[in-house]
Each structure stands twice: as C-alpha cells, then as structure tokens.
C-alpha cells in the first residue's frame, strides 16, 4: 500500500500535520519513536488554552484524537532510512518494515546536548532551562543564572534579567566584548568568569570552591537532529548558532519536491506553539499538493 502521506515524528508538529491531512480525507501513516523533546518538563507553558499542562499528556491526547480518524495509521517505530522510489518515497523502519508514501513530513525533532557539568542533565526541563517564556515567570524575582555556551549567551543573559537578578557564568569562556559588557552592566547582570563544576539543590558550585544560591540556570544547548533522513533525501540544511536546521519555504516545503518539514528541526526558535503552527502549515500544504 502506498499512503498519501507519511509523517515521521508523532509529537506536536507531526501530530498537527497528520490531523490536517486526515481532515482532508487523505490516508496518513505516522511513524513515531516515542521520545518527544520536552518529555523532561513537568509542565508546558504558553500554548493557547493549555498553559501549565503536562506535555506528555498533551501529546497523548492529541494522538488519541488523530487516531480516531479512519484514514490514520500509527506505528510505534523509528524511521531509519528514506529514499525516493519512482513517484513515492520508501521509508525503512527499525523493525525492518518498509512503508511507502507519495509525500513525506519530517517532524522527528531534536535532541539537546548539555555541557558536561554535574546536575545539568538531572535538572533539565525543571531548573535547568532554555526559554524564559516557557519557564520564566515561575522563577520571577529569584536569583537566576545564565551559563555561557556560545558567544550569543550574553544576549540571553540580558533577556533573563527581565525575570530576576541574574548572574552570567562565563564558565572559563571568553569575556563579552565592551559593548555587550556595558549593556550587561546597565541591566544589572553580574559576571562570574570561573568554571562551573555543578548545579544541584539550588546551588551552583564554582571551581574556586564557592557555592552560590541559584533558583534556575538558563543555557542555550547544542542541538542535533534525531534522524539524518533529511540529509539522506538531499534536503538543504542550514547551520545556526545552536545547530542545524532543515531549510523550508513559507509552506514548510523543503528543497526536495514532495518532502515537507515542521517543528524544531526547521527553526532556531522553539516552543510548542511554533511546532503546532508549523505542523498545520505542512499538513495543509501537503494536502493541497495532493489535490492540485
């Protein structure tokens, strides 16, 4: 059987795309490995009408709703390879099964690579964070920190200062330029140049032995695709300050005809709302490609 569409990734972007394809009365197969990026967070914030909802509950509810459409088939698996075969695409799963579809939506998401510092992995999504709009007001007025992971981290420190008194931890890295330093000072951001050894129990430990109280630590992690299928298919890839993105146009079409992409793999700014919006655009654009 050749499906009208195969969606690789069944989280916020992929399920949104699949919903709109199904509502267009087209056959869609969703392939999902079951590890959404925000599974480490207890609550998701900022999404219309669902502020504070557990992200895994949101995904489970959306999956149940989209699976209710008769044209939807869900497969719990990891897509390993994809290639064009004539007028369709063949996707090989880790089970060995090969599924075919006329169009693809790539929505397999990212994984975050955190610095090798004690406590960061355990606190990720709870007190170690990347987005103050997603997780900021919950720590308003508390002592906050920003860990330098790249040259743009200084600008992140300027922003975080809107939520509370902020310290910028250079972690032994390069000091900000004079202009950035002046702006950090103007915003009341303190600077700690030494290396960070750990962040646990609301305490950040520095190499010189000092232990400073801290409620939350923000950082920009290095990101990596959860799959190399976009590269396998020949999609154009761009490189940004935090990692790679799949290049798409305004309709979420990649540079490879018949392949759409949505969600975190297509943008440098990430949250649930953008992922859902990208999925809606990819799903409707794919459906129109089927129609016209």
FIZA-690215 format. One record per residue (C-alpha): residue in one letter; x, y, z. Coordinates in steps of 0.2 Angstrom, whole numbers, padded with zeros to 4 digits, always signed. Example, Ala and Ser with C-alpha at 12.3 -4.5 7.8 and 13.67 -1.06 7.14 Angstrom:
// FIZA-690215
A+0062-0022+0039S+0068-0005+0036
***
This chain:
// FIZA-690215
X+0000+0000+0000X+0006+0017-0004X+0000+0030+0008X-0005+0048+0003X+0007+0054+0016X+0020+0048+0029X+0023+0058+0044X+0040+0054+0053X+0038+0060+0071X+0022+0060+0082X+0024+0074+0094X+0017+0092+0092X+0022+0096+0074X+0020+0079+0067X+0003+0076+0075X-0003+0093+0070X+0002+0089+0052X-0007+0072+0052X-0023+0080+0059X-0025+0092+0044X-0020+0078+0032X-0033+0067+0039X-0046+0081+0040X-0043+0082+0021X-0049+0064+0020X-0032+0058+0015X-0023+0042+0021X-0008+0046+0033X+0004+0034+0042X+0013+0042+0057X+0029+0034+0062X+0035+0039+0080X+0049+0033+0092X+0040+0039+0107X+0053+0052+0114X+0047+0070+0112X+0060+0083+0116X+0050+0091+0130X+0047+0075+0140X+0059+0081+0153X+0047+0095+0158X+0033+0093+0170X+0023+0107+0163X+0021+0116+0146X+0018+0134+0146X+0011+0147+0134X+0001+0136+0122X-0016+0143+0119X-0029+0137+0132X-0017+0123+0139X-0005+0134+0149X+0003+0123+0163X-0002+0106+0155X+0010+0091+0156X+0017+0090+0139X+0016+0071+0138X-0002+0072+0142X-0005+0084+0128X+0004+0073+0116X-0006+0058+0122X-0022+0067+0120X-0018+0073+0103X-0013+0056+0097X-0029+0048+0103X-0039+0062+0093X-0029+0060+0077X-0030+0041+0078X-0049+0042+0079X-0049+0047+0060X-0052+0032+0049X-0038+0037+0037X-0024+0037+0050X-0012+0023+0055X+0000+0025+0069X+0016+0015+0070X+0027+0015+0086X+0044+0013+0077X+0060+0023+0072X+0062+0028+0054X+0080+0023+0049X+0081+0027+0030X+0071+0035+0017X+0073+0036-0002X+0063+0041-0017X+0056+0026-0027X+0048+0032-0043X+0033+0043-0039X+0034+0039-0020X+0045+0038-0005X+0050+0022+0004X+0054+0023+0022X+0063+0008+0031X+0059+0006+0050X+0070-0001+0063X+0058-0016+0063X+0063-0019+0045X+0046-0015+0038X+0046-0003+0023X+0032+0009+0021X+0028+0020+0006X+0020+0037+0004X+0018+0049-0010X+0023+0063+0001X+0033+0065+0017X+0033+0076+0033X+0049+0076+0043X+0045+0081+0061X+0057+0070+0070X+0063+0084+0081X+0079+0087+0090X+0089+0081+0105X+0099+0093+0116X+0117+0091+0121X+0120+0099+0138X+0138+0104+0144X+0146+0090+0154X+0143+0098+0171X+0136+0089+0186X+0117+0091+0189X+0113+0099+0172X+0105+0083+0165X+0095+0079+0180X+0088+0097+0181X+0085+0099+0163X+0067+0105+0160X+0064+0109+0178X+0078+0121+0185X+0090+0120+0170X+0081+0128+0156X+0082+0136+0139X+0067+0148+0137X+0061+0161+0149X+0045+0162+0140X+0041+0144+0143X+0049+0143+0160X+0052+0160+0167X+0038+0168+0177X+0038+0153+0189X+0055+0159+0195X+0051+0178+0194X+0061+0188+0207X+0073+0174+0211X+0091+0173+0209X+0094+0167+0191X+0109+0162+0181X+0114+0160+0163X+0128+0148+0158X+0139+0153+0143X+0138+0140+0129X+0141+0152+0114X+0145+0170+0110X+0126+0174+0110X+0124+0169+0128X+0127+0186+0133X+0112+0192+0125X+0102+0178+0133X+0109+0185+0150X+0102+0202+0145X+0085+0195+0142X+0084+0183+0158X+0087+0199+0168X+0069+0204+0165X+0063+0190+0176X+0075+0192+0191X+0093+0196+0197X+0104+0187+0185X+0122+0181+0185X+0131+0177+0169X+0143+0162+0172X+0156+0163+0159X+0162+0145+0164X+0180+0149+0159X+0175+0156+0142X+0179+0172+0133X+0173+0188+0141X+0160+0198+0132X+0165+0212+0121X+0165+0230+0128X+0148+0234+0120X+0140+0218+0127X+0148+0221+0144X+0142+0238+0145X+0124+0233+0142X+0125+0218+0154X+0131+0231+0167X+0116+0243+0163X+0104+0228+0166X+0112+0224+0182X+0119+0207+0177X+0133+0201+0187X+0148+0191+0179X+0157+0176+0186X+0172+0171+0175X+0177+0155+0183X+0172+0137+0178X+0156+0129+0184X+0158+0112+0192X+0139+0109+0196X+0122+0115+0199X+0112+0105+0211X+0100+0108+0226X+0098+0126+0221X+0116+0129+0222X+0129+0132+0209X+0147+0127+0213X+0162+0136+0205X+0180+0129+0203X+0187+0141+0216X+0175+0132+0229X+0162+0145+0231X+0144+0139+0232X+0131+0152+0227X+0112+0150+0229X+0103+0150+0212X+0085+0145+0208X+0086+0142+0190X+0100+0141+0177X+0097+0145+0159X+0108+0140+0144X+0107+0138+0125X+0111+0119+0122X+0119+0112+0106X+0105+0104+0096X+0106+0088+0085X+0093+0081+0073X+0085+0065+0080X+0087+0057+0062X+0098+0060+0047X+0084+0057+0035X+0083+0075+0028X+0101+0073+0023X+0098+0056+0016X+0085+0064+0005X+0096+0078-0001X+0086+0092+0008X+0096+0108+0010X+0102+0110+0028X+0107+0127+0036X+0119+0129+0051X+0114+0141+0065X+0122+0146+0082X+0115+0131+0091X+0114+0118+0077X+0107+0113+0060X+0090+0117+0053X+0081+0109+0038X+0078+0123+0026X+0060+0126+0021X+0049+0139+0012X+0034+0148+0019X+0023+0132+0016X+0036+0121+0025X+0041+0113+0009X+0060+0108+0009X+0071+0109-0006X+0066+0091-0011X+0050+0090-0020X+0037+0080-0011X+0046+0082+0006X+0039+0094+0020X+0047+0098+0037X+0040+0105+0053X+0044+0109+0070X+0061+0112+0079X+0071+0104+0065X+0066+0119+0054X+0069+0134+0065X+0081+0141+0078X+0067+0147+0090X+0057+0133+0098X+0041+0131+0108X+0025+0121+0107X+0015+0135+0098X+0028+0136+0084X+0029+0117+0082X+0010+0116+0081X+0009+0130+0069X+0022+0123+0058X+0013+0106+0058X-0003+0114+0052X+0006+0123+0038X+0015+0107+0032X-0001+0097+0033X-0012+0109+0024X+0002+0112+0011X+0004+0094+0008X-0014+0091+0006X-0015+0105-0007X-0001+0096-0016X-0011+0080-0017X-0026+0090-0023X-0018+0100-0036
***
